[in-house]
Amino acid sequence: MNFELTEEQRMWKKAVHDFIAREVKPQAAEFAEAEELNWPAIRKMGPLGLLGITIPEEYGGSGVDAISAAIAIEELGWGDGGTALNIAAHTGLGCAPITMFGSEEQKKAYLPRAASGESKLAALALTEPGAGSDLQGVKTRAELDEDEWVINGSKAWITNAGDCNYIITLVISDPEHPQGGSRSMSMIIVPSDTPGLHVAPPEKKMGLGSSHTNAITYENVRVPRQNLLGEEGRGLHQTLKTLDGGRISIGAISVGIAQAALEEALRYAKERKTFGVPIAHHQALQWMLADAATEIHAARMMIYYAAWLKDQGKPYTKEGAMGKLFASEMAERVTRNAIQIHGAYGYSREYPVERMYRDARLMAIGEGTSEVQRMVIARKILDEIQ
Ligand SMILES: Cc1cc2nc3c(=O)[nH]c(=O)nc-3n(C[C@H](O)[C@H](O)[C@H](O)COP(=O)(O)OP(=O)(O)OC[C@H]3O[C@@H](n4cnc5c(N)ncnc54)[C@H](O)[C@@H]3O)c2cc1C
């Protein structure tokens, strides 16, 4: 057992950290407040390899291992939750399915551009107005008309939908399949400029201002038959595999946000005085800080462990769900206490901890709510004792 990062992972972490400390963190409040993506930084992420962390080198990606990918997303979370979500959705949801299931032509057509930083981001559209946790409720329909898929339906809450080149869309392709639900779905790559694809203005969200989330409607959207991703009827299976990796990313963002909030709280606790001493001298606050440091450490280890399992080619569904569940709920506690330590100033937009609290709140909802993670974990542990 070895808990050390490799020399390469340490160098990667430092390079990413330095970039984010310069290009993302100082600008985070401004972009969040303006509800704009930090495009100047995102453009520079291509050459650094951050946009291609789930793409092999032969297709223009950085080809890094899963631990390095988690480190990059954690550092992004430390810099800005919204930017972290954009990049996690781009790499984990928009690019990873093409890396995992795409044909050679699809990989060559989409991945090098996605990794470069010269084009827009990528998106994955699973959720619908009537189907989130229960994806068997998906209604968006794709029908073959000679050599084209014709797509009709709507999706909701899609990260990057208005800021991407293509949207991988989960559809019902064969409603009559004898094996029903799970074999009736497929994934189809829909270029964003396809006629009939309408992306609504960004949702007004509680936090993550520098990330856009949009509803989409598909009105007789036609794409070539070859845009089917992977095998027909494997859409739900592909979705679950994609979400396994996505959960490591959401857990990593949570660790990053919590780390940033703890650093703010430590700094403030040493400066602010009450009753003649810095508030860091009060035991009640020391316990909050100690709990935060402990829980962040535990969450980080859980996320790195799930990533390590992924790197070893071992199953990691349970460990990824555990990491995401613990890290996202931990981030909420840590950011909540960071506000508490700041007193009234914590409630002010002049200090970053209230933004971190709002950003962290999504992590227990997106890519499977905490309740869904508990369902996944419970199923696995119940199966294990048969
Ligand atoms: C900012 C943001 C970004 C997002 N980005 C994307 C994206 O890029 N792509 C995408 O496809 N989706 C995206 N989503 C959607 C997100 O994944 C869903 O919101 C999430 O999966 C929950 O689905 P829902 O909102 O429909 O909640 P519901 O499924 O309606 O759940 C409502 C409540 O019921 C609980 N619940 C549901 N079923 C059960 C059960 N069986 N047992 C116990 N409790 C249950 C849930 O945990 C939750 O508390 C995003 C959402 C947000 C807010």
The ligand as an SDF file (V2000), in Angstrom:
LIG
                    3D

 53 58  0  0  0  0  0  0  0  0999 V2000
  -26.6500   22.8910  -11.7820 C   0  0  0  0  0  0  0  0  0  0  0  0
  -27.1210   21.5850  -12.3410 C   0  0  0  0  0  0  0  0  0  0  0  0
  -26.4100   20.9810  -13.3680 C   0  0  0  0  0  0  0  0  0  0  0  0
  -26.8690   19.7850  -13.9390 C   0  0  0  0  0  0  0  0  0  0  0  0
  -26.1990   19.2470  -15.0180 N   0  0  0  0  0  0  0  0  0  0  0  0
  -26.7260   18.1740  -15.6700 C   0  0  0  0  0  0  0  0  0  0  0  0
  -26.1490   17.6940  -16.8980 C   0  0  0  0  0  0  0  0  0  0  0  0
  -25.1250   18.2060  -17.3780 O   0  0  0  0  0  0  0  0  0  0  0  0
  -26.7540   16.6630  -17.5370 N   0  0  0  0  0  0  0  0  0  0  0  0
  -27.8740   16.0580  -17.0570 C   0  0  0  0  0  0  0  0  0  0  0  0
  -28.3790   15.1430  -17.6950 O   0  0  0  0  0  0  0  0  0  0  0  0
  -28.4420   16.4820  -15.8820 N   0  0  0  0  0  0  0  0  0  0  0  0
  -27.9000   17.5300  -15.2000 C   0  0  0  0  0  0  0  0  0  0  0  0
  -28.4890   17.9870  -14.0300 N   0  0  0  0  0  0  0  0  0  0  0  0
  -29.6610   17.3040  -13.5040 C   0  0  0  0  0  0  0  0  0  0  0  0
  -29.3700   16.4580  -12.2670 C   0  0  0  0  0  0  0  0  0  0  0  0
  -28.5540   15.3630  -12.5800 O   0  0  0  0  0  0  0  0  0  0  0  0
  -30.7200   16.0300  -11.6760 C   0  0  0  0  0  0  0  0  0  0  0  0
  -31.3170   17.1930  -11.1710 O   0  0  0  0  0  0  0  0  0  0  0  0
  -30.5820   14.9960  -10.5780 C   0  0  0  0  0  0  0  0  0  0  0  0
  -30.1940   13.7680  -11.1130 O   0  0  0  0  0  0  0  0  0  0  0  0
  -31.8890   14.8140   -9.7870 C   0  0  0  0  0  0  0  0  0  0  0  0
  -32.9850   14.6540  -10.6300 O   0  0  0  0  0  0  0  0  0  0  0  0
  -34.2960   15.5470  -10.4150 P   0  0  0  0  0  0  0  0  0  0  0  0
  -33.8750   16.9360  -10.2850 O   0  0  0  0  0  0  0  0  0  0  0  0
  -35.2600   15.1870  -11.4870 O   0  0  0  0  0  0  0  0  0  0  0  0
  -34.8700   15.0750   -9.0150 O   0  0  0  0  0  0  0  0  0  0  0  0
  -35.9320   13.9010   -8.7560 P   0  0  0  0  0  0  0  0  0  0  0  0
  -35.4580   12.6530   -9.4320 O   0  0  0  0  0  0  0  0  0  0  0  0
  -37.2840   14.3790   -9.0820 O   0  0  0  0  0  0  0  0  0  0  0  0
  -35.8070   13.7210   -7.1980 O   0  0  0  0  0  0  0  0  0  0  0  0
  -36.4610   14.5920   -6.2570 C   0  0  0  0  0  0  0  0  0  0  0  0
  -36.1210   14.1320   -4.8590 C   0  0  0  0  0  0  0  0  0  0  0  0
  -36.5870   12.7790   -4.6590 O   0  0  0  0  0  0  0  0  0  0  0  0
  -35.5300   11.9470   -4.2590 C   0  0  0  0  0  0  0  0  0  0  0  0
  -35.7410   10.6220   -4.8170 N   0  0  0  0  0  0  0  0  0  0  0  0
  -36.0550   10.2860   -6.1040 C   0  0  0  0  0  0  0  0  0  0  0  0
  -36.1950    8.9680   -6.2310 N   0  0  0  0  0  0  0  0  0  0  0  0
  -35.9530    8.4270   -5.0040 C   0  0  0  0  0  0  0  0  0  0  0  0
  -35.9390    7.1030   -4.4790 C   0  0  0  0  0  0  0  0  0  0  0  0
  -36.1640    6.0250   -5.2430 N   0  0  0  0  0  0  0  0  0  0  0  0
  -35.6770    6.9360   -3.1620 N   0  0  0  0  0  0  0  0  0  0  0  0
  -35.4130    8.0050   -2.3700 C   0  0  0  0  0  0  0  0  0  0  0  0
  -35.4120    9.2770   -2.8050 N   0  0  0  0  0  0  0  0  0  0  0  0
  -35.6810    9.4910   -4.1030 C   0  0  0  0  0  0  0  0  0  0  0  0
  -34.2730   12.6210   -4.8300 C   0  0  0  0  0  0  0  0  0  0  0  0
  -33.1190   12.1980   -4.1500 O   0  0  0  0  0  0  0  0  0  0  0  0
  -34.6000   14.0670   -4.5820 C   0  0  0  0  0  0  0  0  0  0  0  0
  -34.3590   14.3910   -3.2380 O   0  0  0  0  0  0  0  0  0  0  0  0
  -28.0320   19.1590  -13.4210 C   0  0  0  0  0  0  0  0  0  0  0  0
  -28.7370   19.7570  -12.3640 C   0  0  0  0  0  0  0  0  0  0  0  0
  -28.3080   20.9550  -11.8450 C   0  0  0  0  0  0  0  0  0  0  0  0
  -29.1130   21.6010  -10.7470 C   0  0  0  0  0  0  0  0  0  0  0  0
  1  2  1  0
  2  3  1  0
  2 52  2  0
  3  4  2  0
  4  5  1  0
  4 50  1  0
  5  6  2  0
  6  7  1  0
  6 13  1  0
  7  8  2  0
  7  9  1  0
  9 10  1  0
 10 11  2  0
 10 12  1  0
 12 13  2  0
 13 14  1  0
 14 15  1  0
 14 50  1  0
 15 16  1  0
 16 17  1  0
 16 18  1  0
 18 19  1  0
 18 20  1  0
 20 21  1  0
 20 22  1  0
 22 23  1  0
 23 24  1  0
 24 25  2  0
 24 26  1  0
 24 27  1  0
 27 28  1  0
 28 29  2  0
 28 30  1  0
 28 31  1  0
 31 32  1  0
 32 33  1  0
 33 34  1  0
 33 48  1  0
 34 35  1  0
 35 36  1  0
 35 46  1  0
 36 37  1  0
 36 45  1  0
 37 38  2  0
 38 39  1  0
 39 40  1  0
 39 45  2  0
 40 41  1  0
 40 42  2  0
 42 43  1  0
 43 44  2  0
 44 45  1  0
 46 47  1  0
 46 48  1  0
 48 49  1  0
 50 51  2  0
 51 52  1  0
 52 53  1  0
M  END
$$$$
